[in-house]
Amino acid sequence: MAKHTDVLLLVNAIVGQFFSGVATRIFIVSMPTIAGALHADMLAVSWALIAYQLASISLSVVFGRLGDVHGRHRIYGAGFVVMTVSSLLCGLATTVGWLIAFRLIQGIGAAMLASATRVLAMEAMPEEAAGRANGFMTMSFHGGLLLGPGLGGLVIDLLSWRWIFFLLAPIGSLGIVLTALRPRRRAPGPVAPAPAVDYVGSALLVLLTVLLTLLVDRRSAEAIGVGQRGVVIATLIATLAGFVVHERRVVNPVVNLALFRIRMFAFSALSLLAFSLTGSMLTFLLPFYVQDVLHLSPSFMGLLFLSAPVLTIALAPVAGRLTDRIGPRVPASIGLGVVMAGFVVGMMLRVDSHWTLPALLLASTGIGQGFYNTPNQTAIIGSVPREYRGFATGLVQMVFGLGSLLGISLGGALLTVMFRRFSGSPDATPSAAVPGAFVAAMNATYAVCFVVVGLGLVASLMRGERIGPTPAR
């Protein structure tokens, strides 16, 4: 841990986090254009999105642990190289098949970056500034998310879809240069041999994460022809059993199960799952209400949805300073409380509500996210021994990704069940063409979100006050 701020390392971590944010969102707005240009249907192009998600979610923990063992700077620098080269290749893709392959590689690079950014930022600043370090990470990532869609649309209009990938290359190149400029420090005295890498455990973890993704994201499962949920569940249970048995026996496991005995770590991860699950349910359902029920224009809806990331970016440094002063429990719990208040607003939405109500819901989400993300991620990473902080950083990415996918799947299922109840039709598909039933179903879904966030708040309050790492056994 640095005694003084390592500005070069901190800037490098910010670049990586911003790079990840832009790359995550910039592709989505280009999908219809790419489908037409490559003479493919939307299902084929969606595979490019699925491949990126599968790689980035399933490999983040593995790369985090590899960074703990072999040096996270190597993994991080390689991540910039992989992301930069694959971005150029995506821009040069001549068929949708090649695009999918290159997006898979891009997702691998994203996992390498995500496994190291937050822990590198924490290493760049003094121990007592861990909250501020994570505040910078939240600001830069959400800045990328905010800029990505607008930049992508502008680039497609002025140039072509290929340039949304070409323009990622300069950001990646900057990261490569910053990584190369950092002087390599040699540890004094003899260097202890690195522990063996748990390759079997890593492979099982990747398989386990892919199966979880297929289970919660029906789009991905149907795209690869795994339509029977029972088969996925059975394979998942068998893989999980094998993984747990293996990790308990191996000397240097990829996932040290003893870490989950650390109260701060376990409850912070649990609250993150609740937060990410409900956040994706909100953003999945609300656009249909705003555009198809309230009949607001897409451009106006876009302005409404800008409020959340802007507020998150503005409040992240405040939350970081609060975390450094009083610990993560209070600011993170305040954030979850504000999100709960937002879902109360969601339960009050009606067919003829004024646009200020969904705006208030989104603003509450942005404020809650601004207070929650920084302290919670600081708690997860800072509560484990230093030799496992790469693993903890990768876990943040994996839990958030799986929670988001589960939220979309669960949100759709809940909306369908409630819509059929309120419409009186047992086979109906949710549609804003029946606005009364649709809004009532959405209200009920947001009521479930309120309860889930409440459980996350309980977990947040139970995490304890001090972050100090507990030795893993």
N, C-alpha and C positions, 0 to 999 in steps of 0.2 A: 504494500500500500504506500502511495506517494506521501511524503511529508509536505510537499508543495505541489500545486497543480501542474501536471505534465500537459501543457497546452496542445502540443502536437498530437499526443495520443487521444486527448479529449476531442479535438477537431476531427480526427480520423474516425472515432466512434460515432460522432454526429453525422458524418458523411455516410457511413454505412447504414445507420438507422434511417436517414432520409432516403437513401438509395432504395432500401427495402420498401419503404412506404410508397414511393412513386411507382416502383415496379409492380406492387401489389394491385394498384388501382388503374394504372394507365392502360392496361390491356383490355379491361372490361368494356370501355366505351368504343373500342375498335372492332369488337367481335362481328357486328353486322357487316361492316366494310370489308373485313378480311374474308368472311364467308363468300361475299360476291366476287372479290378479286381472285380467290383461289378456287372458285367454282365448287364450293363445298356447302353442305347444309349446316344449320346451326348446331346440330348434335355433334357433327364432326369437329367443328371449331370449339365447342364446349370442352372437348377432350384436351385441348391445349390448356384450358383453365384447370381442369381436373388434374392433369399431370403435374402442373406446378404446385397445386395444393397438396397432393399426395407426397411429393418429394420434400417440400418444405416442412410439412407437419411431421412426417415419419422419421426424418433424419436429424432433426434439430437436437434431440437429446443425445443421439449417438455422436454427432460432431462436437457437442458440448463436452462430453466425456473424453473424446479423443484430444480435445484442446487441453483438458485438465492433465492428461497424461503426457502428451508430446509438445505442449506449448500452444496456447490459443492464438498467439500472433501468427503462427504458421497457418493455422486453419483459417484465420480471418483474412490474411493476405491472399490465400488460395481462393477464398470465397469471392473476393473482388475480381480475380483473374477469371474464374469460371463464369461469374455473372456478366462480365464485360464481353468475353468471347462469345458466350451463348446469346447475348443480346444482339450482337452483330450477325450471328448465324440466323437468328429468328428473322431479322430484317431481310436476309438474303433467301429465305425459304421459298421454294418454288411450288411446293405442294403442301397440303394440310398435314400430311404424314410427317414430313420433315419439320414442320412447325411444331407439331406435338412433341417430337423427339427433342428438339432444341429447347422447348419450354420445360421439358422434364429436367434437362441439364441446368437450365436457369433456376429451377426450383431447388436443385441440389446446392447451387451457389448461394441461394437465399437462405437455406438452412445453415450453411457454414457461417454466413454473416450473423444470422439471428442468434446463433449459439454463443456469440462472443461480444456483441456490441455493449450490452449493459454492464457486464463484468469488467470490460476494458475501461469503460467510463468510470466505474467505481475505483479501479486501480489507478486511474489518472489523477484522482483527487484524494485529499486526505480522508482518513476513516470517518471523521466527524462530518464530512460533506457528502456522504453516500446518497442522501436524499436529493440534494441538488444535482448530483451526477445523473440520477435516474430521472430527475425533472427535465434535464437537457435531452435525454433519450425520448421521453414522452413527447416533448415539443417537436423534435426533429422527425419522429415517425409520423405523427399526426400532421405535421407540415407537409410531408410527402403524400399522405392520403388526401389532404386538402388540395394540393396542387395537381396531382396525377390526372384526374378526370378532365379538368379544364384544359390542362396542357395537351392531353391526348386528343381531345376534340379539335383544338386549335391547329395542332400539327397535321391532323388528317385533312382538315379543310384547306390548309395552305400548301401542304406538300403531298404526302401519301401515308398510308398506314405503316409502311416500312420504316418511316422516320421516327415513329414512336419508340422503336427499338434502337435505331441508330443513335438517337439523342440520349439514351441511357449510357452509352459507351463513355462519353466524357466524364460522367459522374464516377463510373467505375475506374476509369483511368486515374482520376484524382485520388481515389482511395488507394490504388496500387502505389502511386508515387508517395503518398503520406506514409504508407506502411513501410516502403523501402527506405524512407528518410529516417525512420526511428532507429537510433543506435542500438545495436545488440549488446545487452549487458551479460557479462559472464558471472556466474555465481562464484564467490570465493571458495577456495578449497576444492577437493575432489567432488565430482558430480555423481550423485547416486544414480544407479541404473533406473530407467523408467519402468514402472510396473507393467506387467503383461496386459495387453488389450483383450477384453472379453469379446472376441469376435462372434462366438456362438450366441451369447446374450444379446449382442448388437443386432444380429440377424433376426433373432426371435422378437426383439423389441420393434424392429421395422415392420415385420409381418403382423405383429399385434396391433400396431398403430394403423396400418393399412386396413386391417379387418375392422377395426373400430370405425374408421372413416367410411368404409363401405356400408357398415351397419347403420350409421346415423345419416348418411347422405345417399338417399335412394337413387339420385341422378347418377352418381358414380357407379353404383352397383348395377343399375340397369344398362349403363353404357358398356360395361364389360361382360354383360350377359349373366351376372350373378343375381337373378331375380328372386331366388328362394331365400328368404330371411333365415329360415331354420338352418340351412347349410352354413351360412355365415356365422350364426350364433354358436353352432356346435364346433366349428373350426376355431372360433375365437376362444371358447372355453378351454378346448384342448391346448391351444397355444399358450393361453394365460397360465394354465397349470404347469406346463413344461417350463415356461419362463420363470415362474416363482421357484420351482424346484431347483432349476439350474442356478439362479442367482443366489440362493441360499448356500449352495455348495462351492461355488467358485471363489477364489481368493480375492480377486479384484473385479467385482461385478460392475457392469455398465450402469446398473441402478442399485445403489446401496440401500436396501430396504430399511436399514436402521435409521436413515435420514427422516423417514416418516414418523419416527418417534419424537422428533423435535417439534414441539408444540407450535412454535411460530411458523415453521415451514409447512407443516401439514394443514393447519387451519387457514393459512394464507392461500395455499393452493386450492383448497376447497372453496373459499370465497371467490377466487378467480373463476372457477368453473361456473358458479352461479351467476356471476356478473357477465361473463362472455355469453352464456346461454341466453339470458334474457335480453342482452343488448342486440343480438342478431334477430331475435323474435320481433323486437321493436322495429328495427330498420327494414325487416322483411315485409311486415304488414302495413306500416303507416303510409308508404307511397300509394298503395291502392286506395286507401281512404282519402288521402289528400287530392288525388287526381280524379278518381272515378266516382267518389261520393260528393266531395265538396266542389268538384269540377274546377279546380285551380289549374293554371297553365303549368306545363313542365318547367318553364323557366322560373316561375314564381316558386314552385316546389323546390327547385334547386337552391334558390336563395334561402328558403326555410331550413333546408338541411345543412347549409353552411354554418348555422349557428352553433351546432354541437362541437365540431372540430375547432372552431375559432375560440370558443370558451374553454375547451380542453387545453389548447395551446397556451392561452392566457393564464390559466390557473395552475398549470404544471409546476412552474418555478415556486409559486406560493406554497403548494403542497410539499415540494421538496424541502423548503426551508422549515416548514412545520415539522416534517419528519425528522430532520436533524436536531430540532430543539426538543420535541416531546415524544418522539417515537412514531411508529406507523399506525398504531391502533386507532387513535382519535381521528386523524385526517381521513384515513381509509373508511372508517365507520361513518363519518360525516358524509362522505361521498355516496356510500350506499344508501344512507338515509334520504339524501336528495333524490337519488334515482327512484326510491320507493315513492316519494312524493310525486315524481313525474308519472309513475304508473297509476297513481290515484287520479291524476288528470286524464290519463288514457281511459280509465274506467268511466269517466264523465263525458266522453266524446259522444256526440249525437249526429243524426243525419244532417241537421242544419246548423251545426256549430260554427262559430266564427273562426277564421284562420288563426287567430291568436292562441286558441287552445292547443292545437298541435304544435304551434311555435313554442308555447310554454313547455310542452312535453319534451320537445327536442332540446330546449335550453336547459331543462332540468337534467337531461341525460348528459349534456356537455359539461355542466357544472359538476355533476356527480363523478363523471369520468375524470375530470381534471383533478379532483381531490383524491380519487381512489387509485388510479393507475400507479402513480409515482410511489406512494408509500407501500402499496401492496407488493410491487415488484422489488422494492428495496428490501422488504421483509423476507421474501422468498430467497433472494440471492444472498443477503447478508446474514441469514440465520444458519447457513451451513458452513462447514469448514472450508477454508480457502481452496483446498484440493478438489472440492466438489462444486465450485461456483460455476464452472462451465456447464456442468450437468443441470444445475438449478436454472441457469439462463435458458438452456434449451427446453427445460420443462415448462417455463412460462410460455414459450412459443407453441409447444405441443398442446398444453391445456387450453390456451386461448383458441387455437385453431379447431380442436375437437369440439369445444364448447360452442363455438360459432356455428359449426356444421350441425350439431345436435339441436341448437336453437331453431335453425331454419326448418329442420325436419319435424321437430316437435311443434313448432308454431303452425306449420301447415296441417298437421294432424289434429291439433286442438281446434283450429279454426273450422276444419271440416266437420268434426263432431258437433261443435256448438252451432254451426250454421244449419246443419240438418235438423237439430232440435228446434231452433227458433223458426225455421222456415216450414217445419212440419212435413218435410219430404225426406224420407230415409236414404234416398240415393242422390240427393242434390250435391252439386259441386259449388263450393263457395264462389259467389259472384256479386259484384257491386251493383248488378242489375236489379237485385233485390236488396236495396239499401238498408231497410230496417233490420232484416235478419243478419246481414253482413256486419253492420255496426254493433249489434248486440253480441254476435259471436266474437268480434274483436275485443269488445269490452270484457267479456268473460276470459279471453286469452290473456289480456293484460292483468286481470285479477290473479291469474295463476302466476304471472311474472312477478307481481307484487309479493306473493307468498315465497317464491323462490329467492328473490332478492332479500326478503326477510331472513331466510335461512342463511344466506350469505352474510348478512349483518350479524347474526348470532355467532357464526364462525369467526368473523372479524373481531368481535368483542372477546372471544375466547382465546385468541392467539397469544395473549400476554403483552407486556409493555416493552421489554428489552429485546433488541435484535441479536445481541452477542451470540456468535456461533457456538454450538455444542459439539464436542468431538463425536465423530461417528464411530460406532463399534462394530 
